[in-house]
């Protein structure tokens, strides 16, 4: 099952960071290490 992130209850900033990184499903999300995901949010914050 390839669940869309839009169906999961997460914060709007987290959803925005993942979407900006091209991550749209839970399957795609599992391909990243925690450190990589944390760096995505920081990069997104710098852009905003």
C-alpha positions in Angstrom: 0.0 0.0 0.0 1.4 3.4 -1.0 -0.2 5.8 1.4 -0.2 9.5 0.5 1.3 11.9 3.0 -1.8 14.1 2.6 -3.8 11.5 4.4 -1.6 11.4 7.5 -2.0 13.8 10.4 1.3 15.8 10.4 2.0 19.5 10.9 1.7 21.9 8.0 5.4 22.9 8.1 6.5 19.2 8.1 4.1 18.5 5.2 5.4 21.5 3.3 9.1 20.4 3.8 8.4 16.9 2.6 6.4 18.0 -0.4 9.1 20.5 -1.4 11.6 17.7 -1.2 9.4 15.6 -3.6 8.3 13.1 -0.9 4.7 12.4 -1.3 4.2 8.9 0.0 5.1 6.9 3.1 7.1 4.5 1.0 9.2 7.4 -0.3 9.6 8.7 3.3 11.0 5.4 4.5 13.9 5.8 2.1 15.4 8.6 4.1 17.4 8.5 7.3 16.4 10.7 10.2 19.3 13.1 9.7 18.4 13.6 6.1 14.8 14.4 7.0 15.9 16.9 9.7 18.1 18.7 7.2 15.2 19.0 4.8 13.2 21.0 7.2 16.1 23.3 7.9 16.7 24.0 4.2 13.0 24.7 3.8 13.0 27.1 6.7 15.9 29.0 5.2 14.0 29.4 1.9 10.9 30.8 3.6 
